[in-house]
Structures are given as C-alpha cells and as structure tokens.
Amino acid sequence: MPRGNPQIKQYEKQIINEAAQGKKVIVIRGERYYRTHQYTRKTDGARIIAYYHHNRKEGFRVEFTKLGARVMPMKSRKIRGEKQQEQQREDIQHPPPERRLRELMKDPLTRLNYQLIIDKIAENIGLPRNGYILTEEEIEIPIMPFNGTYKTVTGIIRDIARLFFPRNQDGSPLRVHYKLTNTFKTSEGKIVRGRLTIPDSLKLERLGFSVSRYLDYLEALSKIIDIDPAILFAGIAKYYLGISFRYLELLIGGIRRFEVNRNKLDIAMKLDTDIIQRAVEKSATTVIIRFGGVEIAFVSADSTKFSRFSTTDSLLLLEVIADVFSGNAIRITLDKKPQPPKPYARFIVFLGDGEYFSEEFIRSVFAMGYIPVIRPRRDTPYAENSKPFLRAYTVFFWRYLWWIYRLRKLVERFFSYLAKRGKLLSRGSRSARREVLFGVLGKNLATCVSLGRLGGTIVVRL
C-alpha cells in the first residue's frame, strides 16, 4: 500500500474491522502490516492504532473517533524523523522576533502568567528579595543579592547563561548581537557566529576505562543495594557489553572474580526491575556549580525508543533524567514521564525539548523547586486557543533561557551508545524492560569509572 495510494479506499473497511478486533497483523494484497503501537489521543479522545510495514517503510493508522472510524496513510519514519530534526534545528536557530513576543504580551492573562513565572523562579532561587523594578509591560521583577552585587531575577539568569557564551581572547564573554541568527559581537566590533562554550573548570577530568575499577565499583554498588554482585554482572554482561576487546576483557575478568555461572544468569534474567532502577540511582554522579554564592545544578530529560525483533509488539520508550556535566542517569522510567528527583542544590535547571512542553509538566517542575528550560513548540503559543501560561512561558524562554537550552546537547552523548543498541533481544515485555535497565546501569557504571568515583556529588567553583 504505497503512501497516498487511492486504492486504500477499497481496503478501508477490512482494515477498520480487523483493527477493531485487535489483530496484530493485517494482510493486504499479500503484504503483512504489523501493529506497532496504540494510544488514546488527548485532544479529542480518539483511539489510534498504527500498523507498519518495516521493509516497505510505510504504514497507516486507524482512528476511532466519536464520529466514526477512518484510515490515514503514514509517511516513512526515516523521512518523518529527518523532517522533525530539520524542524527542530530551525526552531533553535530562528527564535521568534521580539515584536512577536511583544504581541503575545498584550494579552492581560499572558502578562499575569508571566508575572507568576517570574515570582516562581525568584522563589525557587531562594535568595532574599530587596525590592523590584517595574518594566514597561507592568511586570514586577524582584531584585536579589548575587555575586557581590544586586541583580534582578532575569539578570541572574543572564549571568548564568553568560557562563556558556562564546569568549573573547581575554576569556570574557561576548555580547549578544542578534539572537535570531545566534550572532555575537567581539570587543573589536566583529560579528561572529555563536557556539556553546563550556568553562574549563566544568570539563571534568576523565580517567578512561579500567576493568579493575569497573568491577570494584560494581561490587561496591552491590553492597549498597544488598545483592550478589555476580547477579548484577550477569545482567550487564548479557544486555550491555558489546563486541570489543576491552569489553571482552571485562567479561572474562568479571566471570572469574564473581564466579558467574548459569544459575546466576538465570536469576539476573528474572531480577525485579525495581532493584535495577535503585542500582542506577545509587550509581549516579551529580555536578553542583557554586557561582555567585549560589549552588546550581543542570539536569536534562530525554527519551529514546527501543524495538524488538518481534515486530508484533509495541515499542518500548525509555525516559531518562541525566546530569548534564557528568553524563550519568539520575532517574529513569519506561513508557511514562519521569518524575524529577528531590532538589540537591539551591536551584536546579531542568532542560527538555518540545516533547515536554505542556502546562501540566512545566508547572510540576516549578512546584518541585526547579527552573524549567523547555523549548516551546513552534506553533503552540501562537494558536488561536493556546493557553496563556504557555504563551507567557514562550516569551520568557526566548528572552532569557534560549542559550541555556543549548546545554541539552551535552546529554545526547548518554543516548549515543544506547541508540546503537536500539534493537532489543528480548521478546517479552518484562524481559525487555529488564534488558533496557541493565543497559542503562552498565552505561552509568562505565561513566563512573571514567570519572573515578561511584555516585556522590562533584562540586565545581566558578
């Protein structure tokens, strides 16, 4: 069934009937289309069932709405993914001009929510207030002591963003020239393209991989969560280790040290996923930055999908909250949005892409004491029926948070390894979840080995 084929109409009744019966495979003209996922659309409550032909790279979805059922062809995932990536790049490189942001702020409800966002950020920073300034848009911005002087809340955020601005030869940050094109102005007056800069003190020293240190950390972690280290190693060996000399060396060393046998491997393959998740959280290393007398931490949320060899089952979605500078996973969930951990610094910056751009999620992040830096979706704030809170957050994001959001690309290295192993060996739902969790645990331990410490907090002074 090629994309846009008009003959889809003659098979529409068959497709709807078989989808309603819950069939995992629909055969059309000898071609087998496998059910990949099903969900309920939040906007209209429609039940959506998607089918896909993995060799032909095409498929369709069946939409069951209150008005009836219909079949919609779907584009190739690869083409759709490339378009989405291109769209995301355009969104980052071309933020809306200031005149559009001012138009959004003409709405009284938008200004009210903008004031609430300012007040919540000031509350989460936790510094004493010393008056406020009133803007032309009648927004009260609190003033606080910061870095030996008094700054507005927005000034504090700008100072944090300047930590990652491009630098002059003397090390001072450049000034923003025109954020629509990400250009900066040097001290000589030259206009240059901006690139994210990480201070040398935040470039953590990496010790490289060590088999003995990896096994030491695994054994120490096993004592923390009270489990046989052979069981943890057996799960990591089965689901995480790839084909390379250093991993082969680790495999041989671990089997000898922990006396791994078939019985231990069987226990690992049935291990409770809560135990593995606890091991991941205990192995997490976080980084706290002390700047201007305030403790700041940066975390980022992201997700990736895993598919199985059995194409009749739905995909498995891994959601991760990772520390930006250590690269360790702090919190992981499967098939649901992760709950941020309790704040461990004065305030924590929470990075996320457009997937997390919803009023409910942003408010929940605010309520936990975090400062959300979540990229607005391209058209949502400008829709006719858009929510005032999302419009206000969009204005605040493109005025003050747009450069901080670029730190999110540092977390992509966490998924670079997992993405290569996106095809799962497990067929069952429970074993697939266990396989993903063991993969994350193995990656966390490898990062700990590189940092030279198991868990805990690294404090960096700027």
The 8 nearest C-alpha neighbors of each residue, nearest first, counted from 0:
[[1, 4, 2, 7, 58, 27, 57, 6],
 [2, 0, 4, 3, 57, 58, 55, 72],
 [1, 3, 4, 72, 0, 57, 74, 73],
 [2, 4, 5, 1, 72, 7, 0, 73],
 [5, 3, 6, 1, 2, 7, 0, 72],
 [6, 4, 7, 3, 8, 9, 2, 1],
 [7, 5, 8, 4, 9, 10, 0, 3],
 [6, 8, 5, 10, 9, 4, 11, 0],
 [9, 7, 11, 6, 10, 5, 12, 70],
 [8, 10, 7, 6, 11, 12, 13, 5],
 [11, 9, 13, 7, 8, 12, 14, 6],
 [10, 12, 8, 14, 13, 9, 7, 15],
 [11, 13, 15, 14, 10, 16, 9, 8],
 [14, 12, 16, 10, 11, 15, 17, 9],
 [15, 13, 11, 17, 12, 16, 18, 10],
 [16, 14, 18, 12, 13, 17, 19, 11],
 [15, 17, 19, 13, 18, 14, 12, 20],
 [18, 16, 20, 14, 19, 15, 22, 13],
 [17, 19, 21, 15, 20, 16, 22, 14],
 [20, 18, 16, 21, 17, 15, 22, 14],
 [19, 21, 17, 18, 22, 16, 15, 23],
 [22, 20, 18, 19, 23, 17, 16, 24],
 [23, 21, 24, 20, 18, 17, 25, 19],
 [22, 24, 34, 311, 33, 21, 25, 18],
 [23, 25, 33, 22, 32, 34, 31, 26],
 [24, 26, 32, 31, 27, 33, 23, 22],
 [27, 25, 31, 30, 29, 32, 24, 28],
 [28, 26, 30, 29, 25, 31, 10, 0],
 [29, 27, 30, 26, 0, 31, 10, 25],
 [28, 30, 27, 26, 31, 25, 32, 0],
 [29, 31, 27, 26, 28, 32, 52, 25],
 [32, 30, 26, 25, 24, 33, 29, 27],
 [31, 33, 52, 51, 25, 50, 24, 26],
 [34, 32, 24, 50, 51, 311, 23, 35],
 [33, 35, 50, 23, 49, 311, 36, 24],
 [36, 34, 313, 50, 49, 33, 312, 51],
 [37, 35, 313, 49, 34, 48, 314, 38],
 [36, 38, 48, 47, 49, 35, 39, 46],
 [37, 39, 47, 46, 40, 48, 36, 45],
 [40, 38, 46, 45, 44, 47, 41, 37],
 [39, 41, 44, 45, 42, 43, 46, 38],
 [40, 42, 44, 43, 39, 45, 38, 46],
 [41, 43, 40, 44, 45, 39, 46, 64],
 [42, 44, 45, 41, 40, 64, 39, 65],
 [45, 43, 40, 41, 39, 42, 46, 64],
 [46, 44, 64, 40, 43, 63, 39, 47],
 [47, 45, 39, 63, 62, 38, 40, 44],
 [46, 48, 62, 38, 37, 61, 39, 45],
 [49, 47, 37, 61, 60, 36, 62, 46],
 [50, 48, 60, 36, 34, 35, 59, 37],
 [51, 49, 34, 33, 59, 58, 32, 35],
 [50, 52, 58, 32, 33, 57, 53, 34],
 [53, 51, 32, 57, 55, 54, 58, 56],
 [52, 54, 56, 55, 51, 57, 32, 33],
 [55, 53, 56, 52, 57, 51, 32, 31],
 [54, 56, 52, 57, 53, 1, 58, 51],
 [57, 55, 53, 75, 54, 52, 76, 58],
 [58, 56, 75, 52, 55, 51, 74, 73],
 [57, 59, 51, 73, 50, 52, 72, 32],
 [60, 58, 72, 73, 71, 50, 49, 51],
 [59, 61, 49, 71, 48, 70, 50, 72],
 [60, 62, 70, 48, 47, 69, 49, 71],
 [61, 63, 47, 69, 68, 46, 64, 70],
 [62, 64, 68, 46, 45, 67, 47, 61],
 [65, 63, 45, 67, 66, 68, 62, 46],
 [64, 66, 67, 63, 45, 68, 44, 43],
 [67, 65, 64, 68, 63, 69, 45, 62],
 [68, 66, 64, 65, 63, 69, 62, 45],
 [69, 67, 63, 62, 64, 15, 61, 70],
 [68, 70, 62, 61, 71, 63, 67, 15],
 [69, 71, 61, 60, 11, 62, 59, 72],
 [70, 72, 60, 59, 61, 73, 69, 62],
 [73, 71, 59, 58, 2, 60, 3, 70],
 [74, 72, 59, 58, 57, 71, 75, 60],
 [75, 73, 57, 76, 79, 2, 72, 78],
 [74, 76, 57, 56, 78, 77, 79, 73],
 [77, 75, 79, 78, 80, 74, 56, 57],
 [76, 78, 80, 75, 79, 81, 56, 74],
 [77, 79, 81, 75, 80, 76, 82, 74],
 [78, 80, 76, 82, 77, 81, 75, 83],
 [81, 79, 83, 77, 82, 78, 76, 84],
 [82, 80, 84, 78, 83, 79, 85, 77],
 [83, 81, 85, 79, 80, 84, 86, 78],
 [82, 84, 86, 80, 85, 81, 87, 79],
 [85, 83, 87, 81, 86, 82, 80, 88],
 [84, 86, 82, 88, 83, 87, 81, 89],
 [85, 87, 83, 89, 84, 88, 82, 90],
 [88, 86, 90, 84, 89, 85, 83, 91],
 [89, 87, 85, 91, 90, 86, 92, 84],
 [88, 90, 86, 92, 87, 91, 93, 85],
 [89, 91, 87, 88, 93, 92, 94, 86],
 [92, 90, 88, 89, 93, 94, 87, 401],
 [93, 91, 89, 90, 88, 180, 94, 179],
 [92, 94, 179, 90, 89, 91, 180, 95],
 [95, 93, 179, 90, 91, 92, 96, 397],
 [94, 96, 99, 93, 97, 100, 179, 397],
 [97, 95, 98, 99, 94, 100, 179, 93],
 [96, 98, 100, 99, 101, 95, 398, 102],
 [99, 97, 101, 100, 96, 102, 95, 103],
 [100, 98, 102, 101, 97, 96, 95, 103],
 [99, 101, 97, 103, 102, 98, 394, 104],
 [102, 100, 104, 98, 99, 103, 97, 105],
 [103, 101, 99, 100, 104, 105, 98, 106],
 [102, 104, 100, 101, 105, 106, 99, 390],
 [103, 105, 101, 106, 102, 110, 109, 100],
 [106, 104, 102, 103, 107, 101, 110, 109],
 [105, 107, 109, 104, 108, 103, 110, 102],
 [108, 106, 110, 109, 111, 105, 104, 112],
 [109, 107, 111, 110, 106, 387, 112, 388],
 [108, 110, 387, 391, 112, 106, 111, 107],
 [111, 109, 113, 107, 108, 112, 104, 114],
 [110, 112, 108, 114, 113, 109, 107, 115],
 [111, 113, 115, 109, 114, 388, 110, 391],
 [114, 112, 391, 110, 116, 111, 115, 109],
 [115, 113, 117, 111, 112, 116, 138, 110],
 [114, 116, 112, 118, 113, 117, 119, 111],
 [117, 115, 113, 119, 114, 118, 112, 120],
 [116, 118, 114, 120, 115, 119, 121, 113],
 [119, 117, 115, 121, 116, 120, 122, 114],
 [120, 118, 122, 116, 121, 117, 115, 123],
 [119, 121, 123, 117, 122, 118, 124, 116],
 [122, 120, 118, 124, 119, 123, 152, 117],
 [121, 123, 119, 125, 120, 124, 118, 126],
 [124, 122, 120, 368, 125, 121, 119, 346],
 [125, 123, 121, 122, 346, 126, 120, 345],
 [124, 126, 123, 122, 121, 127, 345, 346],
 [125, 127, 124, 143, 128, 144, 121, 122],
 [128, 126, 143, 129, 125, 144, 142, 121],
 [129, 127, 143, 142, 130, 141, 126, 144],
 [130, 128, 142, 143, 127, 131, 141, 144],
 [129, 131, 142, 141, 128, 132, 143, 140],
 [130, 132, 141, 142, 140, 139, 133, 129],
 [131, 133, 140, 139, 134, 141, 130, 142],
 [132, 134, 139, 138, 137, 140, 131, 135],
 [135, 133, 137, 138, 136, 132, 139, 140],
 [136, 134, 137, 133, 138, 139, 132, 101],
 [135, 137, 134, 138, 104, 110, 133, 105],
 [138, 136, 134, 135, 133, 139, 110, 114],
 [139, 137, 134, 133, 136, 114, 140, 135],
 [138, 140, 133, 132, 131, 141, 137, 134],
 [139, 141, 131, 132, 138, 151, 133, 152],
 [142, 140, 131, 151, 130, 152, 128, 139],
 [141, 143, 151, 131, 129, 150, 130, 128],
 [144, 142, 128, 150, 149, 129, 127, 151],
 [145, 143, 149, 148, 150, 147, 146, 126],
 [144, 146, 148, 147, 291, 149, 150, 143],
 [291, 147, 145, 148, 292, 144, 290, 149],
 [148, 146, 145, 144, 291, 149, 292, 150],
 [149, 147, 145, 144, 146, 150, 143, 291],
 [150, 148, 144, 143, 145, 142, 151, 147],
 [151, 149, 142, 143, 154, 145, 155, 144],
 [150, 152, 142, 154, 153, 141, 143, 140],
 [153, 151, 155, 154, 141, 121, 142, 150],
 [152, 154, 156, 151, 155, 157, 399, 140],
 [153, 155, 151, 157, 152, 156, 150, 158],
 [156, 154, 158, 152, 153, 157, 150, 151],
 [155, 157, 153, 159, 154, 158, 160, 152],
 [156, 158, 154, 160, 159, 155, 161, 153],
 [159, 157, 161, 155, 160, 156, 154, 162],
 [158, 160, 156, 157, 161, 162, 155, 163],
 [159, 161, 157, 162, 158, 403, 163, 156],
 [162, 160, 164, 158, 163, 159, 157, 172],
 [161, 163, 160, 159, 164, 158, 198, 172],
 [162, 164, 196, 161, 197, 195, 160, 165],
 [165, 163, 161, 172, 196, 162, 195, 166],
 [166, 164, 196, 173, 172, 194, 193, 195],
 [167, 165, 172, 170, 171, 173, 164, 168],
 [168, 166, 170, 169, 171, 172, 173, 185],
 [167, 169, 170, 166, 171, 186, 185, 172],
 [168, 170, 167, 171, 166, 172, 186, 173],
 [171, 169, 167, 166, 168, 172, 165, 173],
 [170, 172, 167, 166, 169, 173, 168, 165],
 [173, 171, 166, 164, 165, 167, 161, 170],
 [174, 172, 166, 185, 165, 184, 183, 167],
 [175, 173, 184, 183, 176, 172, 185, 164],
 [174, 176, 183, 177, 184, 182, 173, 178],
 [175, 177, 183, 182, 184, 174, 178, 190],
 [178, 176, 182, 179, 175, 180, 181, 183],
 [177, 179, 181, 180, 182, 176, 175, 94],
 [180, 178, 93, 177, 94, 181, 92, 96],
 [179, 181, 178, 182, 177, 92, 93, 192],
 [182, 180, 178, 193, 179, 192, 177, 92],
 [181, 183, 192, 193, 177, 176, 180, 191],
 [184, 182, 175, 176, 191, 174, 190, 193],
 [183, 185, 190, 174, 176, 189, 188, 173],
 [186, 184, 188, 189, 187, 173, 167, 190],
 [185, 187, 188, 184, 167, 189, 173, 174],
 [188, 186, 185, 189, 184, 190, 167, 173],
 [189, 187, 185, 186, 184, 190, 183, 191],
 [188, 190, 185, 184, 187, 191, 186, 183],
 [189, 191, 184, 183, 182, 185, 188, 192],
 [192, 190, 183, 182, 193, 184, 189, 185],
 [191, 193, 182, 181, 183, 194, 190, 180],
 [194, 192, 182, 181, 183, 165, 191, 195],
 [195, 193, 165, 196, 192, 164, 181, 163],
 [194, 196, 163, 164, 165, 197, 193, 405],
 [197, 195, 163, 165, 164, 194, 198, 166],
 [196, 198, 163, 199, 201, 195, 202, 162],
 [199, 197, 201, 200, 196, 202, 163, 162],
 [200, 198, 202, 201, 197, 203, 196, 461],
 [199, 201, 198, 202, 459, 203, 461, 460],
 [202, 200, 199, 198, 203, 197, 459, 324],
 [203, 201, 199, 200, 204, 198, 197, 324],
 [204, 202, 201, 205, 200, 450, 325, 324],
 [203, 205, 202, 206, 450, 449, 451, 201],
 [204, 206, 449, 450, 207, 203, 451, 448],
 [207, 205, 449, 450, 451, 204, 208, 448],
 [206, 208, 449, 205, 209, 448, 450, 451],
 [207, 209, 449, 448, 210, 206, 445, 213],
 [208, 210, 212, 211, 213, 207, 448, 449],
 [211, 209, 213, 249, 212, 214, 208, 248],
 [210, 212, 214, 213, 209, 215, 252, 249],
 [211, 213, 215, 209, 214, 210, 216, 448],
 [214, 212, 210, 216, 211, 215, 448, 209],
 [213, 215, 217, 211, 212, 216, 218, 210],
 [216, 214, 212, 218, 213, 217, 211, 219],
 [217, 215, 219, 213, 218, 214, 220, 212],
 [216, 218, 214, 220, 219, 215, 221, 213],
 [217, 219, 221, 215, 216, 220, 228, 214],
 [220, 218, 216, 222, 221, 217, 215, 223],
 [221, 219, 223, 217, 222, 218, 216, 224],
 [222, 220, 218, 226, 228, 219, 224, 223],
 [221, 223, 225, 219, 220, 224, 226, 218],
 [224, 222, 220, 221, 225, 219, 281, 226],
 [223, 225, 221, 222, 226, 220, 278, 277],
 [226, 224, 222, 223, 221, 227, 220, 228],
 [227, 225, 221, 224, 228, 222, 230, 231],
 [226, 228, 229, 230, 221, 231, 225, 222],
 [229, 227, 231, 221, 230, 218, 232, 226],
 [228, 230, 257, 232, 227, 259, 231, 233],
 [231, 229, 233, 267, 263, 228, 232, 227],
 [232, 230, 228, 234, 233, 229, 235, 267],
 [231, 233, 235, 229, 234, 230, 236, 228],
 [232, 234, 230, 236, 264, 231, 235, 229],
 [233, 235, 267, 237, 231, 232, 236, 238],
 [236, 234, 239, 232, 238, 437, 237, 233],
 [237, 235, 233, 240, 234, 238, 239, 232],
 [238, 236, 234, 235, 239, 233, 240, 264],
 [237, 239, 235, 434, 236, 438, 234, 437],
 [240, 238, 438, 235, 236, 441, 237, 241],
 [241, 239, 236, 246, 238, 235, 237, 242],
 [242, 240, 243, 239, 246, 247, 238, 236],
 [241, 243, 246, 240, 247, 244, 245, 239],
 [242, 244, 246, 245, 241, 247, 240, 248],
 [243, 245, 247, 246, 248, 242, 249, 241],
 [246, 244, 248, 247, 243, 249, 210, 208],
 [247, 245, 249, 248, 243, 244, 250, 240],
 [246, 248, 250, 244, 249, 245, 243, 251],
 [247, 249, 245, 246, 251, 250, 244, 252],
 [250, 248, 246, 252, 247, 210, 251, 253],
 [249, 251, 247, 253, 248, 252, 246, 254],
 [250, 252, 248, 254, 249, 253, 247, 255],
 [253, 251, 249, 255, 250, 254, 256, 248],
 [254, 252, 256, 250, 255, 251, 257, 249],
 [253, 255, 259, 258, 251, 257, 252, 256],
 [256, 254, 258, 252, 253, 257, 251, 259],
 [255, 257, 253, 254, 258, 252, 259, 214],
 [258, 256, 229, 259, 254, 255, 253, 228],
 [259, 257, 255, 254, 256, 260, 229, 253],
 [260, 258, 254, 257, 229, 263, 233, 261],
 [259, 261, 263, 262, 258, 264, 254, 233],
 [262, 260, 264, 263, 265, 259, 266, 233],
 [261, 263, 265, 264, 260, 266, 259, 267],
 [264, 262, 266, 230, 260, 265, 261, 259],
 [263, 265, 267, 261, 233, 266, 262, 268],
 [264, 266, 262, 268, 267, 263, 261, 269],
 [265, 267, 263, 269, 264, 268, 270, 262],
 [268, 266, 270, 264, 230, 234, 269, 265],
 [267, 269, 265, 266, 270, 264, 234, 430],
 [270, 268, 266, 267, 271, 265, 430, 433],
 [269, 271, 267, 268, 266, 272, 274, 433],
 [270, 272, 273, 274, 269, 275, 433, 267],
 [271, 273, 275, 274, 433, 276, 270, 436],
 [274, 272, 276, 271, 275, 277, 270, 278],
 [275, 273, 277, 272, 276, 271, 278, 270],
 [274, 276, 278, 272, 277, 273, 279, 436],
 [277, 275, 279, 273, 278, 274, 272, 280],
 [276, 278, 274, 280, 275, 279, 273, 281],
 [277, 279, 275, 281, 276, 280, 282, 274],
 [280, 278, 276, 440, 282, 277, 281, 275],
 [279, 281, 277, 283, 329, 282, 278, 330],
 [282, 280, 278, 279, 283, 277, 454, 220],
 [281, 283, 454, 279, 280, 453, 278, 284],
 [284, 282, 454, 280, 327, 329, 281, 328],
 [285, 283, 454, 455, 456, 327, 325, 282],
 [284, 286, 456, 322, 457, 325, 283, 455],
 [285, 287, 457, 456, 458, 296, 325, 324],
 [288, 286, 458, 296, 295, 459, 457, 294],
 [289, 287, 459, 295, 294, 460, 458, 290],
 [290, 288, 294, 460, 293, 459, 461, 292],
 [289, 291, 461, 293, 292, 288, 460, 294],
 [146, 290, 292, 293, 145, 289, 147, 461],
 [291, 293, 290, 146, 289, 145, 294, 147],
 [294, 292, 290, 291, 289, 295, 345, 145],
 [293, 295, 289, 345, 344, 288, 287, 290],
 [296, 294, 288, 346, 287, 347, 344, 345],
 [297, 295, 347, 287, 288, 348, 344, 286],
 [296, 298, 348, 323, 347, 322, 349, 299],
 [299, 297, 322, 349, 323, 321, 350, 348],
 [298, 300, 350, 321, 320, 349, 351, 323],
 [301, 299, 320, 351, 319, 350, 321, 298],
 [302, 300, 319, 318, 299, 320, 351, 303],
 [301, 303, 318, 317, 319, 316, 304, 300],
 [302, 304, 317, 316, 305, 318, 301, 418],
 [305, 303, 316, 315, 317, 314, 306, 302],
 [306, 304, 421, 315, 314, 422, 316, 423],
 [307, 305, 314, 422, 423, 315, 421, 304],
 [308, 306, 423, 309, 422, 310, 426, 424],
 [307, 309, 310, 424, 423, 306, 422, 426],
 [308, 310, 307, 311, 426, 312, 306, 425],
 [309, 311, 312, 308, 307, 33, 35, 313],
 [310, 312, 309, 33, 34, 23, 35, 313],
 [313, 311, 310, 309, 35, 314, 34, 307],
 [312, 314, 35, 36, 315, 311, 34, 310],
 [313, 315, 306, 305, 304, 316, 35, 312],
 [314, 316, 305, 304, 306, 334, 317, 313],
 [317, 315, 304, 334, 333, 303, 305, 318],
 [316, 318, 333, 302, 303, 332, 304, 334],
 [319, 317, 302, 332, 331, 301, 333, 337],
 [320, 318, 331, 301, 300, 330, 302, 321],
 [319, 321, 300, 330, 299, 329, 328, 331],
 [322, 320, 328, 329, 299, 327, 298, 319],
 [321, 323, 298, 326, 327, 325, 324, 285],
 [322, 324, 298, 410, 326, 297, 325, 321],
 [323, 325, 326, 322, 286, 201, 409, 297],
 [326, 324, 327, 322, 323, 285, 286, 284],
 [325, 327, 322, 323, 324, 413, 410, 321],
 [328, 326, 283, 321, 325, 443, 322, 284],
 [327, 329, 321, 330, 320, 283, 319, 322],
 [330, 328, 321, 283, 280, 320, 327, 322],
 [329, 331, 320, 328, 319, 280, 337, 332],
 [332, 330, 319, 318, 320, 337, 329, 333],
 [333, 331, 318, 337, 317, 335, 319, 334],
 [332, 334, 317, 335, 316, 318, 331, 315],
 [333, 335, 316, 317, 315, 332, 336, 318],
 [336, 334, 333, 332, 337, 318, 316, 317],
 [335, 337, 318, 338, 332, 334, 333, 355],
 [338, 336, 332, 339, 318, 331, 335, 319],
 [337, 339, 340, 336, 330, 332, 320, 331],
 [338, 340, 337, 341, 330, 320, 364, 367],
 [341, 339, 342, 338, 330, 329, 343, 367],
 [340, 342, 343, 339, 367, 368, 338, 344],
 [343, 341, 344, 340, 347, 368, 346, 369],
 [342, 344, 341, 345, 347, 346, 296, 340],
 [345, 343, 346, 294, 342, 295, 296, 347],
 [346, 344, 294, 295, 293, 124, 347, 343],
 [347, 345, 344, 295, 124, 369, 123, 294],
 [346, 348, 296, 369, 295, 297, 370, 349],
 [347, 349, 370, 297, 369, 371, 296, 298],
 [348, 350, 371, 298, 299, 372, 370, 297],
 [351, 349, 299, 372, 373, 298, 371, 300],
 [350, 352, 373, 300, 299, 355, 372, 374],
 [353, 351, 374, 354, 373, 355, 350, 356],
 [354, 352, 356, 374, 376, 355, 375, 373],
 [353, 355, 352, 356, 351, 357, 376, 374],
 [356, 354, 353, 357, 352, 351, 360, 373],
 [357, 355, 353, 354, 375, 373, 374, 376],
 [358, 356, 360, 359, 355, 361, 389, 354],
 [357, 359, 361, 360, 362, 389, 388, 356],
 [358, 360, 362, 357, 361, 363, 356, 364],
 [359, 361, 363, 362, 357, 358, 364, 355],
 [362, 360, 364, 358, 363, 359, 357, 365],
 [361, 363, 365, 359, 364, 360, 358, 366],
 [362, 364, 366, 360, 365, 361, 359, 367],
 [365, 363, 361, 367, 362, 366, 369, 360],
 [366, 364, 362, 369, 368, 363, 367, 370],
 [365, 367, 363, 364, 368, 362, 369, 119],
 [368, 366, 364, 365, 369, 363, 341, 342],
 [369, 367, 123, 365, 366, 346, 342, 364],
 [370, 368, 347, 365, 364, 367, 348, 346],
 [369, 371, 348, 349, 347, 365, 120, 372],
 [372, 370, 349, 373, 348, 369, 350, 364],
 [373, 371, 350, 349, 404, 400, 351, 370],
 [374, 372, 351, 352, 350, 371, 356, 375],
 [373, 375, 352, 353, 376, 372, 351, 356],
 [376, 374, 353, 356, 393, 373, 377, 379],
 [377, 375, 353, 379, 378, 374, 356, 380],
 [376, 378, 379, 375, 90, 380, 381, 353],
 [379, 377, 381, 380, 376, 382, 375, 385],
 [378, 380, 382, 381, 376, 377, 385, 375],
 [381, 379, 390, 385, 382, 378, 389, 393],
 [382, 380, 378, 379, 383, 385, 390, 103],
 [383, 381, 385, 379, 384, 380, 378, 386],
 [382, 384, 385, 381, 380, 379, 386, 378],
 [385, 383, 382, 386, 381, 380, 379, 387],
 [386, 384, 382, 380, 383, 379, 387, 381],
 [385, 387, 389, 388, 390, 384, 380, 358],
 [388, 386, 109, 390, 389, 108, 391, 385],
 [389, 387, 391, 112, 390, 386, 392, 109],
 [390, 388, 392, 391, 386, 387, 380, 393],
 [391, 389, 380, 387, 393, 388, 392, 109],
 [390, 392, 113, 109, 388, 394, 389, 393],
 [391, 393, 389, 395, 394, 390, 396, 388],
 [394, 392, 396, 390, 391, 395, 375, 389],
 [393, 395, 391, 392, 396, 100, 397, 398],
 [394, 396, 392, 398, 393, 397, 399, 391],
 [397, 395, 400, 393, 398, 394, 399, 401],
 [398, 396, 401, 394, 395, 399, 400, 393],
 [397, 399, 395, 396, 394, 400, 401, 97],
 [398, 400, 396, 397, 395, 401, 157, 156],
 [401, 399, 396, 403, 402, 397, 372, 404],
 [400, 402, 397, 404, 403, 396, 399, 398],
 [403, 401, 404, 405, 400, 160, 399, 406],
 [402, 404, 405, 400, 160, 401, 406, 372],
 [405, 403, 402, 406, 401, 407, 372, 350],
 [404, 406, 407, 403, 402, 408, 195, 401],
 [407, 405, 404, 408, 409, 403, 323, 195],
 [406, 408, 405, 409, 410, 404, 350, 299],
 [407, 409, 411, 410, 406, 405, 412, 404],
 [410, 408, 407, 411, 406, 323, 412, 324],
 [411, 409, 412, 408, 323, 413, 407, 326],
 [410, 412, 413, 408, 414, 409, 415, 407],
 [411, 413, 415, 410, 414, 409, 416, 326],
 [414, 412, 411, 410, 415, 326, 416, 417],
 [413, 415, 417, 411, 412, 416, 418, 410],
 [414, 416, 412, 418, 413, 417, 411, 419],
 [417, 415, 414, 418, 419, 413, 420, 412],
 [416, 418, 414, 420, 419, 415, 421, 413],
 [419, 417, 421, 420, 415, 416, 414, 303],
 [420, 418, 417, 416, 421, 415, 422, 414],
 [419, 421, 417, 418, 422, 416, 423, 305],
 [420, 422, 305, 418, 419, 423, 417, 306],
 [423, 421, 306, 420, 307, 305, 424, 308],
 [424, 422, 307, 425, 306, 421, 305, 308],
 [423, 425, 307, 426, 308, 422, 431, 434],
 [426, 424, 431, 423, 430, 427, 307, 434],
 [425, 427, 309, 307, 431, 428, 424, 308],
 [426, 428, 430, 429, 425, 431, 432, 312],
 [427, 429, 431, 430, 432, 426, 425, 312],
 [430, 428, 432, 431, 427, 433, 272, 434],
 [429, 431, 433, 427, 432, 428, 425, 434],
 [432, 430, 425, 434, 428, 433, 429, 427],
 [433, 431, 429, 435, 434, 430, 436, 428],
 [432, 434, 430, 436, 431, 435, 272, 437],
 [433, 435, 431, 437, 432, 436, 238, 430],
 [436, 434, 438, 432, 437, 433, 431, 439],
 [435, 437, 439, 433, 438, 434, 440, 432],
 [436, 438, 440, 434, 235, 439, 435, 441],
 [439, 437, 239, 435, 441, 436, 440, 238],
 [440, 438, 442, 436, 441, 437, 443, 435],
 [439, 441, 437, 443, 279, 442, 438, 436],
 [442, 440, 438, 444, 439, 443, 235, 239],
 [441, 443, 445, 439, 440, 444, 438, 446],
 [444, 442, 440, 446, 445, 441, 327, 439],
 [443, 445, 447, 441, 446, 442, 448, 440],
 [444, 446, 442, 448, 447, 443, 441, 449],
 [447, 445, 449, 443, 444, 448, 450, 442],
 [448, 446, 444, 450, 453, 449, 445, 452],
 [447, 449, 451, 445, 446, 450, 213, 444],
 [448, 450, 207, 206, 446, 205, 447, 451],
 [451, 449, 447, 205, 448, 452, 206, 446],
 [450, 452, 448, 449, 447, 206, 453, 205],
 [453, 451, 447, 450, 454, 448, 455, 284],
 [452, 454, 447, 282, 216, 455, 284, 451],
 [455, 453, 284, 282, 283, 281, 452, 456],
 [454, 456, 284, 285, 453, 457, 283, 452],
 [455, 457, 285, 286, 284, 458, 454, 287],
 [456, 458, 286, 287, 285, 459, 455, 284],
 [459, 457, 287, 286, 288, 456, 460, 289],
 [458, 460, 288, 289, 287, 457, 461, 200],
 [461, 459, 289, 288, 290, 458, 200, 287],
 [460, 290, 289, 459, 288, 200, 291, 198]]
